[in-house]
Amino acid sequence: MSVSSAAARATPTSASPTSPAPSKWRWSSWSLTRKLPVLTATIVVVVVATLLLLTYDALVRSRMDATYDRLRRVGRQLVINGEQNLRARAVTYRQVANDSAVRAALRVAEQGTIPAEDDSVARAAGDALLRLRILPDSSLPLELWTTDGRRVVHVGQDVRGDSLSDLRPELRTSSGKPVTEIPTGRAGPDSIQYGAMYASGGRVLFWTVVPVMSGTQRVGYVAQQRAFSATPQAQATVKELLGNDAALNLHNVADSFWSSYAGEPIAPLVGVDTAAGDFVGQRRGVGKVIASEAKVSGTPWVFSLEAPVTSVLLEPRATLQRLALISFLIALAGVAAVWLVSRRITRPLVTLTSVSEAIARGDYTTRMAQPSGERTENEVARLSATFNRMADEIESSHNELEQQVEEALAVSQQLELTNEELQRISADAREARDAAQQANRAKSDFLAVMSHELRTPLNAIGGYADILKLGIHGEVNERQKEALDRIMRSQQMLLSLINDVLNFAKLDAGQVQYRMDDVPVREVLASVEPLVAPQLQAKQLRFSVEDCDPALVARADSEKLMQVVLNLLSNAIKFTPPEGTITLSCDTENGWIRVLVRDTGVGIPEDRLDAIFDPFVQVDRALNRPHEGVGLGLSISRDLAQGMGGTLSVDSTAGEGSTFTLRLRRGLVHAKEGDPS
């Protein structure tokens, strides 16, 4: 009988069947190989989550402070511009008040006779008052009053017959409703007074009262009812200064009447905290907004600049999402590293237990792995060495196992080499991970700088250039206007480049949303010509839009479709020589809607057709390259087309021109109103 058989018989039997099995999920029943990775991984996740929350809180605070500062700066600029406009308008008011015809009409009234409307004195005074008429106030009343409350001359709507005809004009409206009296403050008897805003007939109105002086004596006053409204150009300038999400409103100092900058009555803010002039309030239909107020000197009006909190927090939340993804990857890598380290620590103990159990079962060929040439100074290594010596003594009585021991040593050496190779690969992987994280941080920093440090000053440059061109700060000559035009073109070009990079980043991150609808293709194509007309005229290009079937309706996002068509037309204009031809058309093919942009440019080499849709790639169509851009227009257009369920392709012949084809799914045909079909 062999020693192995005897040892096998001497091995104690397994646990009794009646012994209760340990719970699988009980912590006390877990082995060290499971406890150590779980505990360390939990610590890593908690630390990463805490840092993520602290970072988001800092981003929100920084964004809120930046928004407050931007609203305050724009508010101060708007107040300065408004006060300058009022001063300029006051010159005209005083000229009319000092007009000899106006004073003559008042002298006649002082003698006890109100001149008739067809009287020469009344007509002359009315002509003088008409100098104050401006659009869109052409039908609103202009009146001349004596100091004792008698109306001498009126032009425009007549509010004389209403129930308030015996009140001062600043207390009346054409609708017969009383208006709060204008505050006089510390103004002298010859000061121009501006009344509080009020709503009438869906418009926002106010009164302006100009005293008529004879020396130091007030002999009457001119009263004009005006409608508050901003021109589209002024609204566009304010939008450039504030951004797409912020809004500009006005309200009275003395009451709760509010008006939009476009001249429409709106509901007041509710639940506001007006400490230090900046506050957070609740705007109906918008939600919580950040607001900053600036009072216009000499008037009862206050500018209120508002930005929705959701828009302010949009960028911090997007950053949080990116950081959350990065943190998840870091935590995942940390958990993996912890698992590998814990396995390396606990594996010798597990192996020793397994080998001991194997020998107890009579398997004397099992050995502890012992790297050759390594000093056995730690406890695990010494225990392994002692165990191997014991096994070697047992092996001496079993000469038939010597060859197997030698093979085990050879395998051990091979494992050592493999372990070293794995360590080298792990180090390379860590370096690659660090490089990727650094590149991603650089990308995030770059986009943040472009968004905050470039777009904001560029928008301000465009706004100030527009204000200078309007002559608000003084008359501008033709050479100065040309210089301002060059500044504005350069500003628009830089904004376009920045927007391309930001749009590409949004597409790359999957943050673009599509509002799919049935879009009439003919209407979209007809609306693009005015947008590219300046570029076509600058290069003396011929442009035509072929007649498109009104029944063609594409399933798309109208804004994204317009952007793709404009990108393709801009690309065609850029690479078509002067006096060339660009054609825009649409048709159907196998159930798809096709939009085609053809040009007679220099074309694209066949070997470069596959590369033109790659980001940051520009294919040289000529030896010289006077072309602007960073090579993102076609890449963005292709991604937008694919996001709408379509495709974008190109056919080109070098020296003859190119044809870009946008394919979209066909939508339903909408019957027009009144169409019997």
Buried (B, 14 or more C-beta within 10 A) or exposed (E): EEEBEEBEEEEEEEEEEEEEEEEEEEEEEBEEBEBBBBEBBEEBBEEBEEEBEEBBEEBBEEBBEBBBEBBBBBBEBBBBBBBEEBEEBBEEBBEBBBBEBBBBBBEBBBEEEBBEEEBEBBBBBBEBBEEBBEEEBEEBBBBBBBBEEBBBBBBBEEBEEBEBEEBBBBBBBBEEEEBBBBBEEEEEEBBBBBBBBBBBEEBBBBBBBBBBBEEEEEBBBBBBBBBBBBEEEBBBBBBBBBBEBBBBBBBBEEEEBBBBBBBBBBEBBEEBEEEEBBBBBEBEEBEEBBBBBBBBEBBBBBBBBBBBBEBBBEBBBBBBEBBBEBBEBBBBBBBEBBBEEBEEEBEBBEBBEEBEEBBEEBEBBBBBBBEEEEEBEEEBBEBBEEBBEEBEEBBEEBEEBEEEBEEBEEEBEEEBEEEEEEEEEEEEEEEEEEEEBEEBEEEBEEBEEBBBEBBBEBBBBBBBBBBBBBEBEEEBEEEBEEBBEEBBEBBEEBBBBBBBBBBBBBBEEEEBEEEBEBBBBBEBBEEBBEEBEEBBEEBEBEBEBEEBEEEBBBBBBBEBBBBBBBBBBBBBBBBBBEEBBBBBBBBEEEEBBBBBBBBBBBBBBEEBBEEBBEBEBBBEBEEEEEEEBBBBBBBBBBBBBEBBEBEBBBBBEEEEBBBBBBBBBBBEBEEEEEEEE
